[in-house]
């Protein structure tokens, strides 16, 4: 195995998110989230799948954490459901929600697993969406109060916090394209949501640090290495614009550089949403940033897409190896993004908070021989090691995902897990990739000469 040399302090883990695994969507005082509303609306998800039951993690978490401990996975990234904790988003707290996360955190620690908490992984309380959700500037206050509550309740045991999960995705897919919850469309709703999310990522960081000065606080970004389709000036400029939108729009304000307006003129349209004093409040020196990379994008000039003048050429059109999500398998992408993000000086370290692959899994005599997933993980982890050896301060790697789960609009079709779930019976089976990752973690801490 060519993945040794990460050293003993490198953090190995797995990731999940509340709506994708918990189920118990209307149990024990939980309020409705935008994903509860969206997935239960006809025609919004693959075959009408919902997260109402998902992996039933809410009831089966002890079983899953025991499995994680047996697999010797030392770090677990999971998110808190805002509407399970504060059913209407503001106001009255649900004690049963607090109790659930207390039990989950305590059980992780009891089995020697370090909890890494994401404060917001896309499941906004539905009552707040009725008031405009992320397009309402009041969300900065609503979110701040929620963060404070979480840190006060769980901060005595939780050291690692992530403020937002992939703001580009939840604002872009949810408020511009309408393909994710809450299903809104239009440039103005996207720009308002994006600015308020950018404000919240910094504000959340400030709140965590003020209440828990010793905390390890960060936030996560989706990112894809962007390559022009040809060497033409037009395609190269198109790639710069897509890169500004997909990779730079949220990290640069956080780094104190403001929005990348010079490379993406449409961001000038953010102006009506920016109030006096916002510029300085967008910036915060996170302890780490989470990089979430799966693929690269190949981009060409397009005269048919106003403001962006660029389009992504899908993997199937390029005849390349792709996953079940139609994402190209391109391991160098994670290396390229780690190098790119390491150039922002304000962040002390980088953690790969998500990386993984969905491939079809065949259950044969009680086993899943998922060679493609093993190859994918092995190649991407090697590229993380390459970046580390070149001096990038990358100190952790989390596989997406621990178990198969509800994959948003794609429902249960794509399987990302190291652990297979039969969603009819809720039976769990560790895939070959899960066994591989377990062995890999054991071996990876052994220092060797630089490859």
C-alpha positions in Angstrom: 0.0 0.0 0.0 1.6 3.3 -1.1 -0.2 5.5 1.4 2.2 5.5 4.3 4.0 8.6 5.5 1.1 10.7 6.7 2.5 10.5 10.3 0.8 9.7 13.6 -1.1 13.0 14.0 -2.9 12.9 10.7 -6.7 12.8 11.3 -8.5 9.9 9.5 -12.3 9.8 9.6 -15.7 9.4 8.0 -18.5 12.0 7.3 -22.3 12.0 7.4 -25.1 14.6 7.6 -28.2 14.7 9.7 -30.9 14.7 7.0 -29.1 12.1 5.0 -29.0 9.5 7.8 -31.1 10.3 10.9 -34.7 9.7 9.7 -37.2 10.2 12.6 -38.1 13.3 10.6 -41.2 14.2 12.7 -40.4 12.3 16.0 -39.7 13.5 19.5 -40.4 17.2 19.0 -38.4 17.7 15.8 -39.6 20.5 13.6 -39.9 20.4 9.8 -36.9 21.3 7.7 -36.7 22.6 4.1 -35.5 19.1 3.1 -38.5 17.5 4.8 -40.8 19.8 2.8 -38.9 19.5 -0.5 -38.4 15.7 -0.5 -42.0 15.1 0.4 -43.1 17.2 -2.6 -44.0 15.1 -5.6 -41.4 15.2 -8.4 -38.5 16.8 -6.5 -36.3 13.7 -5.9 -35.4 10.5 -7.7 -38.5 8.2 -7.6 -40.0 10.4 -4.8 -37.4 9.2 -2.3 -37.3 11.1 1.1 -35.1 11.2 4.2 -38.1 10.4 6.4 -36.5 7.1 7.5 -33.1 7.3 5.8 -30.6 5.1 7.7 -32.7 5.3 10.9 -29.5 6.6 12.5 -31.6 8.4 15.1 -32.6 5.0 16.6 -29.6 2.9 15.4 -26.7 5.3 16.2 -25.3 3.0 18.9 -25.1 0.1 16.4 -23.4 2.4 13.8 -20.9 3.9 16.3 -20.0 0.4 17.5 -19.4 -0.6 13.8 -17.2 2.5 13.4 -15.2 1.6 16.5 -14.8 -2.0 15.2 -13.5 -0.5 11.9 -11.0 1.5 14.0 -12.2 4.8 12.5 -11.0 7.5 15.0 -12.9 10.6 13.9 -16.6 11.1 13.0 -17.9 14.1 11.2 -21.7 14.5 11.6 -24.1 17.5 11.5 -26.7 18.8 13.9 -30.3 19.2 12.7 -31.2 22.8 13.5 -34.9 21.9 13.4 -34.4 19.0 15.8 -32.8 21.3 18.3 -35.0 24.4 17.7 -38.1 23.2 15.9 -39.2 26.6 14.4 -35.6 27.8 14.0 -35.8 30.5 16.7 -37.3 30.4 20.2 -38.2 27.3 22.1 -35.6 24.6 22.4 -36.5 20.9 22.0 -35.0 19.1 25.0 -35.3 15.7 23.3 -33.1 17.0 20.4 -30.4 18.2 22.8 -30.6 14.9 24.6 -30.1 12.9 21.4 -27.0 14.8 20.4 -25.7 14.6 24.0 -26.1 10.8 23.9 -24.5 10.6 20.5 -21.5 12.7 21.5 -21.0 10.8 24.8 -21.2 7.4 23.1 -18.6 8.5 20.4 -16.2 9.6 23.2 -16.9 6.5 25.2 -15.7 4.3 22.3 -12.7 6.6 21.6 -14.2 8.3 18.5 -13.6 12.1 18.3 -16.8 14.0 17.2 -16.4 16.7 14.5 -19.6 18.7 14.3 -21.0 20.5 11.2 -23.4 23.2 12.5 -25.3 23.6 9.2 -25.6 20.9 6.6 -28.5 22.2 4.4 -31.6 21.4 6.6 -32.8 24.9 7.4 -35.9 24.9 9.7 -39.0 25.2 7.4 -40.5 28.0 9.6 -37.5 30.2 8.7 -37.8 29.5 5.0 -41.4 30.8 5.3 -39.7 34.1 6.4 -37.4 34.1 3.4 -34.8 31.6 4.7 -31.3 32.4 3.5 -32.6 35.4 1.5 -33.6 37.2 4.7 -30.8 39.1 6.3 -32.3 38.2 9.7 -30.7 34.8 9.2 -27.4 36.2 10.4 -29.0 36.7 13.9 -31.1 33.4 13.7 -28.0 31.4 12.8 -25.8 33.1 15.4 -28.3 32.3 18.2 -28.4 28.7 17.0 -24.6 28.4 16.9 -24.4 29.9 20.4 -26.9 27.4 21.8 -25.0 24.4 20.2 -21.7 25.5 21.6 -23.1 26.1 25.1 -24.7 22.7 25.1 -22.0 20.6 23.5 -18.8 22.6 23.6 -17.6 21.0 26.9 -17.0 17.8 24.9 -16.7 18.8 21.2 -13.4 20.4 20.1 -13.9 20.4 16.3 -16.5 22.6 14.7 -17.4 23.3 11.1 -19.8 26.3 10.5 -21.3 25.6 7.1 -21.3 22.7 4.7 -20.6 23.8 1.1 -22.4 27.2 0.9 -21.9 27.3 -2.9 -24.0 24.2 -3.3 -26.9 25.0 -0.9 -27.2 28.5 -2.3 -26.7 27.6 -5.9 -28.7 24.4 -6.1 -31.3 25.6 -3.6 -31.9 29.3 -4.5 -30.7 29.6 -8.1 -31.3 26.3 -9.9 -34.1 25.1 -7.6 -33.0 21.5 -7.8 -32.4 21.3 -4.0 -34.4 22.5 -1.1 -36.0 25.0 -0.8 -36.4 24.8 -4.6 -36.2 28.5 -5.4 -34.9 30.0 -8.6 -33.4 33.2 -9.8 -30.3 35.3 -9.6 -31.5 37.7 -6.9 -32.5 35.0 -4.5 -29.2 33.3 -5.1 -27.1 36.5 -4.5 -29.0 37.4 -1.3 -28.7 33.8 0.0 -25.0 33.7 -0.9 -24.1 37.0 0.8 -25.9 36.0 4.0 -24.3 32.6 4.0 -20.9 34.3 3.6 -21.7 36.5 6.5 -22.8 33.5 8.6 -19.7 31.5 8.0 -17.5 34.2 9.5 -20.1 35.1 12.2 -20.4 31.4 13.2 -16.6 31.2 13.5 -16.5 34.3 15.8 -19.2 32.9 18.0 -17.6 29.5 18.5 -14.2 31.1 19.3 -15.7 33.6 21.7 -17.5 31.0 23.7 -14.8 28.3 23.4 -11.4 29.9 22.9 -9.6 26.5 22.7 -11.9 25.2 20.0 -10.7 24.0 16.6 -13.1 25.9 14.3 -13.4 25.8 10.5 -15.9 25.7 7.6 -16.1 23.5 4.5 -16.1 24.3 0.8 -17.1 22.2 -2.2 -14.5 22.6 -4.9 -13.5 21.2 -8.3 -10.4 21.8 -10.2 -11.4 23.8 -13.3 -9.8 23.0 -16.7 -10.5 24.8 -20.0 -11.6 22.5 -22.8 -9.1 24.0 -25.2 -6.1 26.3 -24.9 -8.1 29.1 -26.6 -8.3 32.5 -24.8 -12.1 32.2 -24.7 -12.1 28.8 -23.0 -9.4 29.9 -20.6 -11.4 33.0 -19.6 -14.6 30.9 -19.2 -12.6 28.6 -16.9 -11.5 31.6 -14.8 -15.2 32.7 -14.4 -16.4 29.3 -13.4 -13.5 29.0 -11.0 -14.4 32.3 -9.4 -18.0 31.1 -9.0 -17.5 27.5 -7.8 -14.2 27.7 -5.9 -13.5 31.3 -4.8 -16.8 32.9 -4.1 -17.0 31.9 -0.4 -13.3 31.3 0.6 -12.0 34.7 -0.6 -14.4 36.9 1.5 -13.5 34.7 4.5 -9.8 35.2 3.7 -10.4 39.0 3.8 -10.1 39.4 0.0 -13.7 40.2 -0.7 -15.7 38.6 -3.5 -13.8 37.8 -6.7 -15.7 40.5 -8.7 -12.8 41.3 -11.1 -13.0 37.8 -12.5 -16.7 37.4 -12.3 -18.6 40.6 -13.2 -22.0 39.2 -12.2 -20.9 39.4 -8.6 -21.2 43.2 -8.9 -24.9 42.5 -8.5 -24.3 41.5 -4.9 -24.1 45.2 -4.1 -27.7 45.8 -3.0 -27.4 43.1 -0.4 -24.1 44.4 1.1 -24.6 46.8 4.0 -22.1 49.2 5.6 -19.5 47.3 7.6 -20.2 43.9 5.9 -16.8 43.8 4.2 -14.9 43.5 7.5 -17.5 41.1 9.0 -17.1 38.7 6.0 -13.5 37.9 7.1 -12.5 35.5 9.9 -9.2 33.6 10.5 -10.5 30.0 10.7 -8.3 27.4 12.4 -8.8 25.2 9.3 -10.8 25.0 6.1 -12.5 21.8 5.0 -11.9 20.9 1.3 -14.6 18.7 -0.3 -13.5 17.5 -3.6 -14.7 14.7 -5.8 -13.9 15.6 -9.4 -12.8 18.2 -11.9 -14.8 20.3 -14.4 -13.9 21.0 -18.0 -15.3 24.3 -19.2 -15.9 26.0 -22.5 -17.2 29.4 -23.7 -21.0 29.5 -24.1 -22.9 32.4 -25.7 -26.2 30.9 -24.4 -25.5 31.4 -20.7 -25.8 35.1 -19.9 -23.5 36.7 -17.2 -21.4 33.5 -16.9 -20.7 33.0 -20.6 -19.4 29.6 -19.8 -20.6 26.0 -19.5 -19.4 22.8 -18.0 -18.9 19.9 -20.4 -20.4 16.8 -18.6 -18.2 13.8 -18.1 -20.4 11.5 -20.3 -19.8 13.8 -23.2 -16.0 13.5 -22.8 -15.9 9.7 -22.7 -14.0 9.5 -19.4 -14.2 7.2 -16.4 -17.0 8.5 -14.2 -18.9 7.6 -11.0 -22.6 7.0 -10.5 -23.0 10.7 -10.1 -21.6 11.2 -13.6 -18.5 12.8 -12.0 -15.2 12.2 -13.7 -12.6 10.1 -11.8 -9.7 12.6 -11.8 -7.5 12.1 -8.7 -5.2 15.1 -9.5 -8.2 17.3 -8.8 -7.8 17.0 -5.1 -4.1 17.7 -5.3 -4.7 20.8 -7.4 -7.4 22.1 -5.0 -5.2 21.5 -1.9 -2.4 23.5 -3.5 -4.8 26.3 -4.6 -6.4 26.6 -1.2 -3.1 26.4 0.7 -2.2 29.8 -0.9 -4.8 31.6 1.3 -2.6 32.7 4.2 -5.4 33.2 6.8 -6.1 29.6 7.5 -3.7 27.5 9.6 -4.5 24.1 8.1 -6.6 22.2 5.6 -8.6 19.1 6.3 -10.2 17.0 3.5 -13.6 16.9 5.1 -15.2 14.9 2.2 -14.0 12.7 -0.6 -15.5 9.5 -1.9 -17.3 7.9 -4.8 -20.7 6.4 -5.7 -20.5 3.2 -7.7 -23.1 0.5 -8.2 -22.8 -2.1 -5.4 -23.7 -5.8 -5.9 -24.4 -7.8 -2.8 -23.0 -11.3 -3.6 -23.3 -13.9 -0.8 -23.4 -11.3 1.9 -20.4 -9.3 0.6 -19.7 -6.2 -1.5 -16.6 -6.4 -3.6 -16.3 -2.7 -4.5 -12.9 -2.6 -6.3 -13.7 0.6 -8.1 -14.3 2.5 -4.9 -11.1 1.2 -3.3 -9.1 2.3 -6.4 -10.8 5.7 -6.3 -10.0 6.2 -2.6 -6.4 4.9 -3.0 -5.7 7.2 -5.9 -7.2 10.3 -4.2 -5.5 9.6 -0.9 -2.2 9.3 -2.8 -2.8 12.8 -4.2 -3.4 14.1 -0.7 -0.1 12.6 0.3 1.6 14.2 -2.7 0.3 17.7 -1.6 1.4 17.0 2.0 4.9 16.0 0.8 5.1 19.3 -1.1 4.5 21.3 2.0 0.7 21.8 1.9 -0.5 21.8 5.5 -3.2 19.2 5.0 -3.8 17.3 8.3 -6.9 15.2 7.8 -9.0 13.1 5.4 -12.6 12.1 5.9 -14.4 9.7 3.5 -17.8 10.5 2.3 -19.5 8.6 3.6 -19.6 6.1 6.5 -22.8 4.4 5.3 -24.9 4.6 2.2 -27.5 7.3 2.7 -30.1 9.6 1.2 -28.2 11.4 -1.5 -30.4 14.6 -1.8 -32.2 14.9 -5.1 -30.7 11.6 -6.3 -32.4 9.7 -3.4 -31.0 6.3 -2.5 -29.7 5.4 -6.0 -26.1 6.6 -5.6 -24.2 4.6 -2.9 -21.2 6.4 -1.3 -20.8 4.3 1.8 -18.0 2.2 3.2 -20.9 0.3 4.8 -23.7 -1.0 2.7 -27.3 -0.5 3.9 -30.3 -2.5 2.7 -32.9 0.2 3.0 -35.8 -2.3 3.3 -34.3 -4.1 6.3 -31.7 -1.5 7.6 -29.1 -4.3 7.6 -25.5 -3.0 7.6 -22.7 -4.8 5.7 -19.1 -3.5 5.7 -18.0 -3.3 2.1 -14.5 -4.4 0.9 -13.7 -0.6 0.8 -14.6 -0.3 4.5 -12.2 -3.1 5.4 -9.6 -1.6 3.1 -10.0 1.9 4.8 -9.7 0.3 8.2 -6.4 -1.4 7.2 -5.2 1.8 5.5 -5.8 3.9 8.7 -3.8 1.3 10.7 -0.8 1.5 8.2 -0.9 5.2 7.3 0.5 6.5 10.6 3.7 4.6 10.0 6.3 7.1 8.9 8.4 6.2 5.9 10.8 8.1 3.7 9.1 10.6 1.3 7.8 8.7 -1.7 
